[in-house]
Structures are given as structure tokens and as C-alpha cells.
Amino acid sequence: MDNKHTSINLNIRGIGQSPTLRINELSNKLQKEGKKIYRMGLGQSPFPVPVPVVEMLKNHAHEKDYLNVKGLEALRKAVAHFHRQKDNLQIKPENVLIGPGSKELMFLLQLVYYGDIILPTPCWVSYVPQAKIIGRNIKLIHTTFEDKWKLTAHQLEEFLRSENDRFKPRLIVLNYPSNPDGETHSAAELEKIAKVARKYEMIVLSDEIYGQLHYAGKHISIANFYPEGTIVSSGLSKWCGAGGWRLGTFSFPSNFEWLLHPMASVASETYTSVCAPVQYAAVSAFVGGIAIERYLMNVRRILYSLAKKCVEILQNGGIRVHMPSGAFYLFIDFSNFAEKLNKKGINGSPALCEKLLEETGVAILPGSVFMRSEEELTARLAFVNFDGSKALAMSEAIPINEKFPDDFDQHCCNQVIEAVEIIVDWANK
């Protein structure tokens, strides 16, 4: 039959592979062809999983039984404890759901909840494709460079007022520190956004997967200001360096059983339960302790130091960028070079990133995949192309109250520094 493709769900047609995975595969291809590649596209933590967590995985490798679809009871208790200790949130273990990555849990949430999905942009690359696959109505609120790419309460209020339907079912996704820009919200900003969300009775999905990578270790959750309407998302992939383990967590308000139970039911008919050994190992990560805290302190100061160095190089080279508050991303703006780039036939972010990779071997992602307009000359740079184990060992040898030596970044993260300098040189040619 020549028209087999017509039987594909209309919501899925035109959806390609995740851009982050695609850039990784393209980088692999070019590298095999002999080209030197600077991998600044895929946002994977460069750091090893903390030793106590790895040891716990080894100790429970024999666990083979299916676990409760909501997750191992000890893990749900550990996650609730984690949010009480770290975020001052009164999460109950029975209101925690464990999934094979927060990505899958986000998909299930959108599948079960029938309402509009509101996304401030730039936003993580999978939010919109997931909503499209399910067939949800997507509304975008575009933030600005001047506001550090952050949604403001005023913007949200104006958007909701324009819809003329105060109590329409809506879910807004907030991600902070953010992928793709590393920015976060202050307590005052979150409190104002929470006030608007409460007024319109919105559900907030607070994606806090990078929360523990706040450089100052002072992450604040919007659930402190809107506990009755906020679902908090976390996991092991970013702050614990265990992306491939695929374990995410959702923590619900006590009054959200109407949403939690259907999600668990769908989970029981799809992935059944999360890998048992990984769940047992995750208990030690969320319970924490001295070893985990020391790990996080060193990871944070490495990322802060490297981010500061990269921002300095970019800004000195005329590229617009803000110093992030956490995570390992920079959202860079080449608008100062628009005329020069246009003469080279570069009229938007896809062409910009393609040309940059082709001519220099530096792989970054175009702003368009983060739901910015294709004409906007923005891109995400993930400064993760370094040996995290080496950097961690070097940091651990320096007392936590002492500053890094001036050559620390150059010594352990030289590939990142080199790539950023190449970007600046390329833009200024």
C-alpha cells in the first residue's frame, strides 16, 4: 500500500527525533569522519554519579521483582524527606510518584490532565512535542533578554486576562534553574507568579530538576507560595549525574489524588514500574548525607566558575548573554552580529548553528528548538564538554572555603573554554 503513512496519528506527523539527541548523533557522525567536535549540544551532566549511590546500585543489583507502580515505599519516603529538608515543602510519601525519568511523568500528566498547556519561552525542547503528540492546546508566552528570559507575573496576568476565561483548565510549566538559560526566580518573583496562578486556579508543574545545581545552593520552590496547586518535578539525571538511569519524581499536593491516581493507572498499563535496582539506589541519593552534600558543593562551584569564565569571554566578544544562576547552560544572543551574519546567508538560528558546526566543529542548539522564532539569532550552549571526574577530583583537593586558582577552568575544562573562544572568533570574522 502506497499510503501507509496516512494511518499515522495526525498529532505525530512531522515530529522528528529530539533535537538534543539529533545533535549528538550528528556530532558522532562528523567525529567519525575525522572532524574535531566540541559537544555543546546535548545537556548531559559531565559529573560521575556519587560513589554512595553507585555502591547502593551494586548492592541491589539482584533485585528483580516488579515494584509498586507508584514507586518503592522507601524511595517515596526519601523523596518526601528530600523536599522537606531542601525546599521546606510538606510533601507526604503517599503523594509521590516515581517514573522512568521526569520526561515520562510529564507526558503522563499531559495525557491525563485535560487543559491548555502554557509554556514560557525559551523552554525545554520536549515540552511542546509532548503536548502535540497528546493533542493538547499549547499557548506560548515569549520572555525577553531584558527580563533575563524569565516569565514575569505581569506577563502571565496580561496573557490570562486576554483569554477572557478566568477558570479555564490550564497547566503552566515553570522550569528553574532553566534549561536553556540557567536563570532562576527569586522568592519575590515566585510569590507574585503564585498569586496570579492562585487567582486563575491554574495547575503549576514546577520542573526543578536543576534545583540542586543552583550555584549558591539556595534554590526556592514556587510550592512554598502555592502549595495547593503545584506539582514539583525532580529526578536523578542532572544534580546526581545519572541521566541514563532514568528515574524521575513527581510530588503532588495532598488534594491532587484526582490527578495522581489516574497517572498511576496509566503507568500500570505502560511502563509498569521503574527499574528496581535503580529505585533502591535512588534512596541513598535522596536521603543524602555528608558525601552527597560535599559532592554537590564541589559540582556547584565548578559550574559557577566555568559559567563565569564563559560569560566573560562571550560578553567581551560582543555576544549577548546573562550570567546564569544554576545548571550548565547559556542562552546566547548573536543579534549584535545580525548584519554580518545576514551577509553570510545566515538569517536565523537553525542556519547559524548549522554553519557554526560545519565551519568550526562547535555543536550548539538553535533557539528555534526552544520555541523562539527561527529568525531570532539565539542558541543554547551546554558547557558540559569536559571531564567531570577530573574536575571533581581537582575541586575536592581545594578547601571549600578557598577560591579556585586562576587557571582552574583552563586546566580541567579547556575544551569548553576553547569552544567558547572559537564561537567568539567565528562571530567576529
N, C-alpha and C positions, 0 to 999 in steps of 0.2 A: 504494500500500500504506500503510495507516494506522499500521503498527507498525514503520516503518523504523528507529526509534531502538533497537529491540530487537537489531539487528545490531551495535550499537556494543560494543566491548570493555568488559566489566564494570569493568575497572580504571580506565577513563577516565570512566565516567559520574559526573556530579557534580563533576568537576574543572573549575573555571572559569578565566578568564584570571588570570594572575599578579597578585596584589594591588597590587604596585608599579606595574605598567603600568596597571591599572584606576584607581588613584587619580590617575594622571597624566592619563588621558583624562577623568575626571570633572572634574578641575581645569580642563582646557581648555574643557570644556562650560560650566562656571559662569563662566569668564572671558569667553567669547563672549557670555554673557548680561549682561555688564556688571558682574559682581561682582569686587571686588579679591581675588585669591587669593595666599596665601603658600604656596609649593610646598615643603613639608617632608615630602613622602611618598616620592617617588622618590629613591633613593640614588645619584645620578649625580654624579661629580666635577665641580665647577664650574670647575676649572682647565683651561687650554688644554694641548694636547699639547706637550711640549718642542720647541723650534724644530729642533734637530738631527734629531729623529725625523721631524718633518714634512718636512724637506728630503730625508731619505732616501726617504720615500714618493714624493715628487715625482720624484726621480732614478730610481726603479724603477717608475714608472707603466706603462712599456712592457712589463714582464714579464707574459707571458700564458700560459706553459706550466704544465701540472699539475706540482706538486712531489711529492716523496716523501710518501707518506701519513703517515709519522711526523714529517715536517717538514723544512724546509730544513736541510741539514747545518750550515751556518754559524750558523744560529739555535740549533740544539740545542747546539752548542759554546758559544755565547754564554750560553745559559740555565745550562748546567753551570758555566761560569765565574762567572756571577752568584751562584749558590748557594754556590760555594766562597768567593767574596770577601765576600758579605754574611752568610752563615749558617754558614760553616765546615763545609759539607757536601761530602763527596767524591762528587759526582754525576758519572756518566760520560755523555758526549753520546749514546751509543747507548741509554741508558736514559731519554731524554727523549722525550715525545710532545707534539706541538703540535696544538691543536684550535681550532675556531671558538668560542672562549670557554671558560673553565673549566667553565661550566654544562653544555655539551655533553659534555665529558670526564667530568664527574661522572655524567651519565646513562649513558654507555657503561660506566663502571666498575660501576655497579649492575646493568646489563644482563648483563655478562659474569660478574661475581662472584656466586656463589650463596650467600648467607648473610644473617643478620639485619643490619639497619641500626640502629645505636644513635645516638641524637641527644640531646645535652643541650639543654634549652630554657631561655630563648628561643633559637630557631635561625632561620637564614635561611629565607625563605618558600618556596623551591623544593626544599629537601631532601626534605620529606615527599611533595609531589605527584609528584616524580620516582620515588620508591620505590613509590608507589601505582600509578603508570602501569605500571611494570615488574612489579608484583605481589610485591614483597619484603615480608618481615615487618619491621615498624617497632617499635622499642622506644624510649620516651622516658624520659629522666631529668630531672626538673624541678629546676633550681637555684633559689636563693633570693636575695632582695635582700640579706640579711645576708652572703652569700658573694660579693657583687658580681656575681651572675648567672653565676658561674664553676663549672664542674664540679670537684669535689674528688676526689682519689684514693680517699678513704674512701667517697664516694658510689658511685663506679664499682665498687669492690671489693664493697660491700654488694649492689649490683644484680646483679653477675655471680655472686656466691655464692648468691643467692636462686634462680637459674635451675637450679642443680644439674646443670650440664653444662659442665664446665670447658673442653673443647676443641670446643665447638660453633662452626661457622664464623660469625664476626662481623666487622663493619666498623663502626668508630666514626668519626664525623666531628667533628673539632675545628676551630673557626674562631676565629682570634685574630690581631690585634685583631678583636673580634667585630662582626658585623652580627647583632643590632641594638643592642648596648650599648657598643661601643668598648672593652670591657675586654680585657685580655690576661693571660697567665700568666707568673709568674716562673720562673726557671730551676729553683728548688727544687720548685715546683708541677708543672712539666712532668716533672721527673725522677721524682717519685712516681707520676704518671699512667703514665709509660712503664714503670715497674716492674710495675704492675698489668697493663698491656697485654701485656707480655712473658710474665708468668705464665700468662695465659689465651690466649696465641698469637693475639691479635687483630690485624687489619689496622687501621692508623690512616690515615685520609685527613686530612692536615693542611692545611686550607684557609687559606693565608697570603696571600691576595690583597691584604690590607691591611697586610702586614708592613712595607713601606717607609713607611707612614704612622704608624708608632709615633712619638709626639711627640718622644721623646728619641733617636730613631734607633738604638734598642737592641733590636730585635726578636730573639727567640730561638726557634729551631725545636725541636720535640719530637724531630725526626730526629737531633739531637745525642745524645739519650739512648736512642733506639730506632731506629737506622738500618736494621736488618734488617727492620723491619715497618712502616715509614712511607712513604707516598706524599705528596710535597709538591706542593701546587697553587698556581700563581701565574698572572699574566697582566698585560695592559696596562690593563685597564679602570679600576682605582682609583688606583694610585700614579702611573700615566702619563697619566691623564685621557682614555684612548682607549676608552671603553666600546663605542662604535659600530663600532670597527674589528674587534671580535670575534676576539680572539686570547688563548688560554689555554694554560697549560703544565702538564704532569704530569711530575714527576721521580720515578722508581722506584728502589728498591734493586736491586742487581745480581742478587739471587736471585729477582726478580719477573718474569722473562721469561715465565713461565707465564701471567701476567696481562696484561702489556704486549702480547704478540703477538696474542692474541685481540682485544684492544681495537683494535689497528691493523687487524686483518682486518675487524672490523665497520665501522670508519671508512672502509675502502676501498669498502664496499658502501653507504655512506650519503652522507657529505659529500665523499668522495674525497681532498680536500686543502684546506688553508686558503689563502685568497686570497694569491697570490704577492707582489704589491707590499707588502702588509701584513707578510708574513713578512720580507722584505728590510729594511723599515723597523724592524721589531722588533729586529733585530740590534743596531742602534745604541742602542736603549733598554736592552737587557740588558748590552751591553758597558760602557755608562755612560761616565764621564768627568767632567771638571770642570763642564761645563754641566748635566749631569743631576744631579750632586750639589748644585750650587747651587740648582737648581730644587726638589729635594726638601727642602733645608734651609728654604727660604722657605715652601713648602707646609706643612711640619710646624709652623712657628712661627705661621703664620696660623691653622691649625686648632686648635692648642693655645690660642692667645689667645681665639679665638671660643668654644671649648668652655668655657673657664674663665668667661667672661662669662655665657654662657647658664646654666651650672650655678649661678652666684651668684644670678642673677635667679630661677631656679626654686626653689632652696632657700630663699631669703628669702621667697618667696611660699607656702611650706608644701608644695611638691611634692617628693616624694622622688626623688632622682636621685644617681648617683655620678659623680664626675669620671672621664671615660674616659682610657684610656692611648694611644689612637690612633684613626684613621679619622674619620668625620664623623657619628657617631650618638650619641643619648642615649636610653636606655630609661627612660621616666619613669613614676612610680607615683603615681596620684591617690588612693590608699587613705585618706589623711588627710581627703579630701572625700567619702567614701562616703555618709555620711548626707545631706549636702546634695545630692549628685548623685542619690541614690535618690528624693528628693522631687521631682526634675525628671523622673522616669521613666527615669533612666539607671542601668541595673543591670549594665552590663558594658562592655567595651572597644569593641565594634562600635557600640553606641548612643552612647557617649562621643565617638568620633571623627566619627560622622555629625552629631551635634548641634553639635560644635565647628566643623566645616566649614560647616554650614548657617548658624550664627549669627555666625561671625567671619571665615570665609574662610580659616582656617588648616587646611591639609591635613596630617594625620599618620596613621600606620597603627596600627590596633588591635593590642594584644598578642596577641589570639587568632590572628592570621595567622602569628605566630611560635611557635605551638603552646602558648601559655598558655591557661588556661581562659577561656571567654568572660566569666565573672563577675569575673575579675580586672581591676582598673581600671588597666591598663598600656597604654603606647603607645610606638611608636618615632618619634622626631623626627630627621629628617635635616637638619642645619644647613648646607644647600648652596644656599639661595636668595639667592645674591649673585654679583656679577660677579667671577669668579675671575681674569680677566686684569687688571682694575683692582687687585685686592688684591695680586696678584703683583708688579705694577709698583711699587706703593707700598712693599711689603716690600723689594724689591730696592734701593730708594733709601735704605734704612736699614741701616747696617752690621750684619752678622750677630751681632756680639757686643754690640749695643746693644738695649735694650728698646724695644718699640713705645711711641709716645706714648699717653696715656690715652684719647684719642678715636679711636684707630685703628679699632677694631671698629665704632664708631658711624659712622665716616666711610665705610668701604668695605663694611660688612656690615649696614647699617642695617635692611634688610628682615628679616633673621634676628632681630636684637635686638627689633624691633617685634613680630614674630610671637610671640616668647617672652613678651614683656610682655603681649600680648593673651591668651595662654593663662593666665597667672597671674591677670589681671583677671577673666577668664571663670570660672575655678575658684573665685575668692573672692567672686563676686557672691552 
